[in-house]
Amino acid sequence: MNASVRAPSPAPSGPLQVVILAAGKGTRMRSRLPKVLQPLAGRPLLAHVLDTAHELRDARCVVVVGHGAQQVREAFAAQPGLRFCEQSPQLGTGHAVQQACPQIDDAGIVLVLYGDVPLVRAQTLQPLLDAAESGALAVLTARLPDPSGYGRIVRDPEGRLLRIVEHKDADARERTIDEVNSGILAAPAQALKRWVWQLRNHNAQQEYYLTDVVQLAQAEGLAVHGVLAPDAEELLGVNDRLQLAQIERQAQRRQAERLMREGVTLLDPQRIDVRGELRCGQDVRIDVGCVFEGRVELGDDVVVGPHCVLRDCSIGAGSRIEAFSHVDGARCAEGVRIGPYARLRPGSELAREVHVGNFTEVKNSTLGEGSKANHLSYVGDASVGARVNIGAGTITCNYDGAAKHRTVIEDDVFIGSDTQLVAPVRVGRGATLGAGTTLTLDAPAGKLTLSRARQLSIDGWQRPTKKSSN
């Protein structure tokens, strides 16, 4: 055996360790926010990469940060077990992995991912892990219709990966190759640590390239596998706002496809935005232009009309949300009717068969079973019982300029139109408030309460007229 060739390493055994490179500044984003914190489908780019890593198995993740390091650390401070190391200055991808080496155990394998490549799927990465567990180096590749600017994958006639040639170094024949390097790779941990410390920066950029480990692995006689991704879009990165918008559409298409596979009817899969987590029961129907943010749960047979925004809420089975309604931080039981043009704000809880109609706003209030506020009303900081009818133009005056006060409306109350309830105030069970009432004292149960000025008609009154300009 040639003395310069190391005997192949035994297959590694141990944990999966994932190094995520997230140190780039993202100059072309033109933003104060670090690139890996830019939002995709309502969450930071880096969050999507971490999700993919944890899908693989019980992975231990190290994030290499640089520009905006403190912001990135703070954004993910609540994620248990996540470790960070800092790359300063940024001297290339190989240099970044060097910074992570003290936190990488020699046992097991290492997978290198990128914080600005958020669409790669766990099933696409699994063949790399399988190859690395056999003791090989595995590089993820893709075929592009226009490979300009990418490093080319050069294979021998049997399809084995020979080398990676950067675009600027490729000759005319090599530039015709459409298979390119993604930068994502997996290798035995001990070997990868050894290789990255052998990297040299003898290039125009004077950077340490991670791709140079291919030659180092081959020099040791280890197998190098080029694993072709089934879909090149998985490997697209984010460098500017245009690319971010393009990847957003691809991420939303994935969300739409997932929902439809789970049985949700989308009237137009291209016109839905899920910016968080959307869980649906059976036979849910969602019209065009709807936005779902945070964690949203829709029960069986829920219908969401066009152009609604739902954020951090749950909607019970058989409910219907009409067009242009906003539901934020609310909990709705079965069979509710909301909208059109209704707004539920945080702290709202609607019991079964409640109706909140057009141009009605509910905030930090509970509405009991069968109660209705069908139009042009504001219910804030209120406890509303069952079977209450709230007439048009009714408002709870809950704020005195310094503090919020609560209104209590007991069961079976009827509130006439254009009523103001000046909190704190209580309306007893079965009471009726006449239209136009301004209630400043408690209304007794079972009685009609009015507060109207006496109606007068003035004889001889003349309506003012404008003075002539002549």
N, C-alpha and C positions, 0 to 999 in steps of 0.2 A: 504494500500500500504506500502511496506517495506520502512523504512525511508532512506535506502541507495540507493533507486531507484528514479531517477528524472523523473518527468512526461515528456513524449515526447514533444519536442519542436514543436511549430507551423511551418508550411511550410514557408521557408524563401522567402522573396521577395527582389529583388535588383539585382545588376550587377553580371556578372560572373567575378570572380577574379581567375587568373591563377598564381600559384607559380611554377617556373621552377628551379629545383635544378641543379646548374652548378658550384659547388665549387670544384669539384674533381681535383686532380693533373694529373691523367692519367699517372702514373709512367711507366706502361707497354707500353705506346706509344713511350717512349724513344725520346721525342721531347721537344724543347724549347717552342713550341706552346701549349697553354692550350688545353685540350682534346676537349672541346666544340667548339673550333675554327678549329679543323681538318676538311679538306674539304670532303664533300660528294656531288657528282654530281655537283661539281664546287662551292659549297656554304658551309659555316660553318655548322656543325651539329646543333648548336643552332638555326640557321636560319630556318631549317626545322621544328623544334619544335614550333617556334613562328608562322610560317605559319599555322600549324595545329590549334594552339590556336585561331588564328584570323578567321579561317574558321567556328568555332563554332557559334560565334556571336560577338557582340561588347565587346570583352574581355579586361580586364585591366590586364596587365602582370607585375609581379615582378620577376626578375631574381636574384637568390641567388648566388653570386660569392665568390670565395676564392682564390685559386691558379691562378695567372695570372689575377687578378681582373681588373687591369688597361687596359690590352690588350683587355679583353672582353668588357669593357665599351667603349673603343675607337672604337672597331669593329662595335658596334651597336649604336654609338652616334647619327647617323642621323635618327634613328627610332623614330618617335614621340610617346610620351606617355609612353615609356618603362621606367620602374623604376628598380633600383638596390638596393640590400642590401648586406652586406658582412658578411660571416661566417668565423670567425677566433678566435680560431682554429676550425678545422672541428671535431665535436663531434657527428656525426651521422645525419641521415635524419630528425629525430624529432627535433634535435637542429637546423638544417637548416631552418625548417619551423618556429621555434621560432623567428629567426632573421627577418623573413618576417612579422611577426604578426603586428608590428606597422604600416605597410602599407596596412593592410587588414581591410576593413570596416566590421562591424558586420552584416550589411545587405547583403543579397544575398548568393551565394555559392562559395566555393573554389574548384578548381581543381588543384591537384599536379601532375606535369609532371617532366621529367628528360631530361636534356640537351644532354645526350648521348644516348637517345632512340628516333631516328629520324623517324622511319617508321610508328608509330602509326597513324591511320586515324581518321579524325573527326567523321565519322559515327560510329566508334568503341567506341568513348568516349561519344557519345550522351546518351546512356542508363545510364551512370553514372550520368550525369547531371540531367536526369529525376528523378532518384532515390533521389539524393540530394535535388532536389526542393520539393520532398514530405516529407523532413525532415529526411531522412535516411543517413547512411554512406554507400558508394558504393566503392568496391574494384575491380579492373580489374585483372582477372586471365587468365591463359592459360594452355593448356595441352601440355606436352612435352614428347617425347619418352624416353628421359633420363633426369629426373628431378633432378639429383644429384646436390647438392649445393644450391638448391632453397628452400625457405620456402614453406611448403605444406599447401594446403587449406583443412581443416577438416570440413566436413558438417555432419548434422544430417540425419537420414533416409528420411526426407522430402526434403532434398536438401538445407536446410538453413545453412548458414555459421556459424560455431561455433567458430573457432579460426584459427590462422595462427601459424604453428609450424616450427621453423627454422630447417634446415636439421640436424645440429649437436645435436639438442635437440629431434629429432623425434625418436620414437621407431621403431622396425622392421615393424610393421603393417603400421605405418604412412609413412614410407619410400617407401611403395609400391604405394602410392598415386601419380598420374601423373599430378594432377592439382596444379599449383604453383602460387605464388603471384608475380605480376609484380611490385609492389610498387606504381603504379598509383592509386589514389583514389580521390573521390569527397565527400564533406560534407557541411552542412550548416556552414557558416563562423563563426558564434558566437560559435557554438559547437566545431568546430575544434580548434579554438584559446584556448578554455577552456581546451580541452584534451591535447594539446601539452605542456601546462605548468604543467600538472600533470605527465608527463613522468618521469621515473626514469632510471638511468643507471646501474642497478644492473645486470650486465652481464660481460662476460669475456673481452669484448672490452671496457667496461665502456663508452658506447655510448648510446645516446637517440634514440631509434628506433621508426620511425613513425608508424610501424605496430602495436605497442602496443596500438594505439588508438582504435583498434577493441574491446579489453576487456573493455576499458573505456566507449565506446558507449554502449556496452551490459549491463554494470553495471548501466547505466542510463535508461535502458529499451528501447533504440532506436533500430530500425531495422538495420541490417547490411546485405547488398546484395553483393554477389560475382557474378560479371558480367563476363562471359566467353567470351574472345575475339574469333572472328571467325577464325582468322589466327594467329598462335603463332609467326610467323616471324615478325609481327608488333611490338612485344615487345622485340625484340633482342636489346641488348645494345652494345656499343663499348668500349672495354677495351684495345685492342692491334691492331697492323697493320693487322693481319690476319682477325680479326672480321670486321675491317673497310673495307677491300677488299671484304669480303663476303656481307656485307650490300650494298656496292657500286653496286654489280651485281644485287642485289634485287631491288635497287632503279632504275637502268637502265632498268630492265625488266618492271617495272611499267611505265616508260616513253614510252617504246616501245609499250606496250599494249594501252596506252592512244592515241598515235599517230595513231595506226592502227584502233582503234575504231572511230577516227575522219576522217578516209578515206585515210590515208597515206599508200603507199606501201613501206614496208621495205623488201628488198630482203633476209635479215637474221636478225630477231629481236634480236638475241643475239650479233650482232656485230654493235652496234650503241652506242655512248656515248653523252648524252645531259647534259652539265655542265652549265646549266643556263635555259633560256626560249626559246623554239622553237615553233614558230607559223607557221602553214602551211595552204595554200589554198587547193582547190580541186585537186585531181589527181596528187599529188606530189609523186615522186618516188625517193627513197634514196637507193643507193647501199651499199655494205658492208664497214665496217671500218671507217665510217665517224664520225667526232667529231664536236659538236656544242657547242660553248662557249658564255657566255654573252647572249645578246638578238638577236636572229636571226629570220628573217621573210622570208618565201618562198611563192611566189605568186602561183596562179593556174598553173598547168602543168609544174612546175619546175622539172628538172631531175638533181640529184646530183650523179655523178659517184663515183667509189670506192675510199676510202682513201683520202677524202677531209677534210680540216679543215676550218670551217666557224665560225667567231667570230664577234659579234656586227655588223651585216650587214643586208641589205635587198636586196632580189633578186626578180626582177619583173617577172610577169607571162610569161610562155613560154620560160624561159631562160634555158640554159643547162651549167652545170659545169662539165667539164671532169675530169678524174682521177688525183689524186695527186695534186690538186690545193689548194691554201691557199687564203682565202678571209677574210681580217681583217679590220673592220671599213670602209667598202665601201658601196656605194649605187648604185644599178644597176637597170636600167629601164627594160622594157619588151623586150624579145627576144634577150638578150645578149648571147654571146658564150664565155666561159672562159675555157682555158686550152686545153689539159692536161698540167700539170706542170707549171701553171701560178700562179702569186702572185699579189694580190691586197692589198696594204697597206692602212693605215688610210688616210682619205681625198680623196680617189678616188671616182669619180662619173662617171658612164657610162650611156650614153643615149641609146635610143632604137637601137637595132640591131648592137651594137658595138661588135667587135670580139677582144679578147685578147688571143693570142694563146700560144703555148708551149714555155716555158722558157722565157716568157715576164713578166716584173715587172712594175707595175704602182703604183706611190706614190704621194699623194697630188695633183692629176691632174684631169681634166675633159676631157672626150672624147665625142665629139658631135655625133649626130645620124649617124649611118652607118659607122663610122670610124673603121679602122682595124689596129691592130699591131699584126700580126699573128705569129711571131716567133723571139726569140733571141734579144729582144729589152728592153731598159729601158726608161720609160717615167716618169720623176720626176719633180715636181713643174712646171707643164705645163698646158696650156689651149689649147686644141686641138679642132678645129671646126668640122663641119659635113663633112662626105664623104672624110675623109683624109686617105691616105694609107701610113703606116709607114713600110718601108722595113726592111728586116732582118738585125740585127746587128746595128740598129740605137740606139743612146743614146742621152739623153739631159744631157749636162754637167752642172749641176745646182749648184755645190758647188765649191767655189774657195779656200777652206781651212779655211775660216773664216765666210762666209755668204752664204745663199742660194739665188739664182736668178731664175727668172721665164722666161720660154720660151712660146711664143705665136705662135700658128700655126693656121692660118685662114682656112676657108672652102675650100674644093676641092683641097687641096695641095697633091702632090705626092712626097714622100721622098724616094729616092733610097737607096739601101742597103749600110750598113757600113758607115752611115752618123753620124757625131757628130755635135750637135747644142750647141754652147758654150754660155750659158746664161749670161746676158740678151740679147735675140735676138728675132726678129719677122720674121715670114715667111708669106708674103702677100697672099691674096686669089688667088687660082688657080695657084700658083707657083709650079715649079718642081725643086727639088734638085737632081743633078746627083749623081750616086753611088760614094761612097768614099769621099764625100764632107765634109770638116770641116768648118762649118759656124760660123764666128765670127762677121759678120755684118748682118744687116737686109737684107732679100731677097725680092726683089720687087714682087708685084702681077703679075701673068700671065706670068712670064718669067722663063727661065731655068737658074739656077745658079750652077756653078761648082767651085771647088777649088781642082784641081789635079796637082801634079807634072808632068812635061813633061816626057813622056815615052822615055827611051833611051835603046838601045841595044849596048853593048860594044864588039867590035871586039877584039879577041885575049885574052880575059879574061880567067884565069885559076882558077878553083875551088881549094881551099886549100886542101891538103891531110895530113893525119896523118904521122908523122915521124915513121920510123921503130924502134922497141924496140931493135933490134939486133945491 
